[in-house]
């Protein structure tokens, strides 16, 4: 059995939420992000959810979280823990094994 693909989500003050993908040999994670509303083609980031409005973020992230269940994909979303998104269900957060141990805990 192969390792799951990883989607790493991060806060960005100007772009809203960015996403990067790793270990996606079967292109599962890369297919889920555009379906949830993420755009491609940013020079610095693989995917961008170009909005900071809570209702838009909630809708897109809920769609991504609901779709990921049927795939071998894990979402590392610890950077989003402090977002004030009431409609997103509280769940256990996953951390990518290659993530550096020291992370900024500050919110926007």
Secondary structure as GFF3:
##gff-version 3
##sequence-region A 1 108
A	DSSP	beta_strand	5	12	.	.	.	ID=ss1
A	DSSP	beta_strand	16	22	.	.	.	ID=ss2
A	DSSP	alpha_helix	28	35	.	.	.	ID=ss3
A	DSSP	beta_strand	39	40	.	.	.	ID=ss4
A	DSSP	beta_strand	47	50	.	.	.	ID=ss5
A	DSSP	alpha_helix	54	68	.	.	.	ID=ss6
A	DSSP	beta_strand	73	76	.	.	.	ID=ss7
A	DSSP	three_ten_helix	78	80	.	.	.	ID=ss8
###
